[in-house]
């Protein structure tokens, strides 16, 4: 859209083909590409840099917790993309989405909440007190890493 390079999946270590149905949890590191069906949770360590790609015909029925997710298919369950989530035009999510960075194409569908989860490297996380203050109408504390914004003219 803004002449930025698209995040391309690196090496694919594991492929679940279009005619394949997996029943059970999948834990991996590296690259996993799903063209088939997975009924179970898909997990990769948060600091691994792993990438999950789900093609147009791919379906995951369970939660996904992977650092980088490129979704063009369907996920029925929550997604936790520790680093980056890319939703293509044919992506469908039924569940809550927790992300560090997100990119959505026109046509992507999310039926659930979108929750930004900032990185844990030096930036103060929102606390329970911030949530209570916000619910009571008070302004929550600004993250430590934020700088004051210039007034718009």
C-alpha positions in Angstrom: 0.0 0.0 0.0 2.7 2.5 0.9 5.5 0.8 -1.1 6.6 -1.2 1.9 7.9 -4.6 1.4 5.5 -7.3 2.4 6.5 -9.6 5.3 7.3 -12.8 3.5 7.5 -16.1 5.3 11.0 -17.5 5.6 11.8 -21.1 5.3 8.9 -23.6 5.6 10.0 -26.4 7.8 6.6 -28.1 8.1 3.7 -28.3 5.6 0.2 -29.5 6.4 -1.2 -30.2 2.9 -4.6 -29.5 1.5 -5.7 -33.2 1.9 -4.4 -33.5 5.5 -6.4 -33.3 8.7 -4.5 -33.1 12.0 -6.4 -33.7 15.3 -4.4 -32.6 18.3 -2.1 -29.8 19.3 0.8 -28.7 17.1 4.0 -27.2 18.6 6.8 -26.0 16.3 9.7 -23.7 15.7 10.7 -22.3 12.4 8.1 -22.1 9.7 4.7 -23.9 9.5 2.4 -23.6 6.5 -1.2 -24.9 6.7 -3.2 -25.7 3.6 -5.3 -28.4 5.3 -7.2 -28.6 8.6 -5.9 -28.5 12.2 -8.3 -29.3 15.1 -6.2 -28.3 18.1 -4.0 -25.5 19.3 -1.0 -24.3 17.3 1.9 -23.0 19.5 5.5 -21.7 19.0 7.8 -20.1 21.6 7.3 -16.3 21.8 11.0 -15.5 21.3 11.5 -18.1 18.5 10.7 -15.8 15.6 8.6 -18.6 14.2 6.1 -18.0 11.4 2.7 -19.6 10.8 1.2 -19.3 7.4 -2.4 -20.3 6.7 -3.5 -20.3 3.1 -7.0 -19.5 1.7 -8.1 -23.2 2.1 -6.4 -23.7 5.5 -8.4 -23.9 8.7 -7.3 -24.0 12.4 -9.9 -24.8 14.9 -8.2 -24.0 18.2 -6.1 -21.2 19.6 -3.0 -19.9 17.9 0.0 -18.6 19.9 2.9 -17.8 17.4 5.2 -14.8 17.1 4.4 -14.1 13.4 1.1 -15.1 11.7 0.2 -14.7 8.0 -3.5 -15.5 7.7 -5.4 -15.9 4.5 -7.6 -18.8 5.7 -9.7 -19.4 8.8 -9.0 -19.5 12.5 -11.8 -20.5 14.9 -10.3 -19.6 18.2 -8.1 -16.9 19.8 -4.9 -15.7 18.1 -1.9 -14.4 20.0 0.7 -13.0 17.6 3.5 -11.9 19.9 5.2 -9.9 17.2 3.2 -9.5 13.9 -0.1 -10.5 12.4 -0.9 -10.1 8.8 -4.5 -10.6 7.7 -5.1 -11.1 4.0 -8.3 -10.3 2.1 -9.7 -13.8 2.6 -8.8 -14.1 6.3 -11.5 -15.0 8.8 -11.1 -15.1 12.5 -13.8 -16.1 15.0 -12.2 -15.3 18.4 -10.2 -12.6 20.1 -6.9 -11.3 18.5 -3.9 -10.2 20.6 -1.1 -8.7 18.5 2.1 -6.7 18.7 1.8 -5.3 15.1 -1.2 -5.8 12.8 -1.8 -5.4 9.1 -5.2 -6.0 7.6 -6.3 -6.1 4.0 -9.7 -5.0 2.8 -12.1 -7.9 3.2 -10.5 -9.5 6.3 -13.1 -10.5 8.9 -12.6 -10.6 12.7 -15.5 -11.6 14.9 -14.1 -10.9 18.3 -11.9 -8.3 20.1 -8.7 -6.7 18.8 -6.3 -6.2 21.7 -2.9 -4.6 21.2 -0.2 -6.3 23.3 2.9 -4.0 23.2 6.3 -5.6 23.2 7.7 -6.3 26.7 11.2 -4.8 26.0 11.4 -1.6 28.2 7.9 -0.2 27.6 5.8 -0.2 30.7 2.8 -2.4 30.3 -0.7 -1.3 31.2 -1.6 -2.3 34.7 -4.9 -3.2 36.4 -4.9 0.2 38.0 -4.8 1.8 34.5 -7.8 -0.3 33.5 -9.7 0.7 36.7 -8.8 4.4 36.2 -9.9 4.3 32.6 -13.3 2.7 33.6 -13.8 5.5 36.2 -13.2 8.2 33.6 -9.7 9.1 34.7 -6.8 9.2 32.2 -4.6 6.1 32.6 -0.8 6.6 32.9 1.0 7.0 29.5 3.6 4.4 28.7 7.1 5.4 29.6 8.4 5.2 26.0 5.7 7.6 24.6 6.8 11.1 23.9 4.4 14.1 24.0 2.7 14.8 20.7 3.0 18.1 19.0 -0.3 20.0 18.6 -1.8 19.8 15.2 -2.3 23.1 13.4 
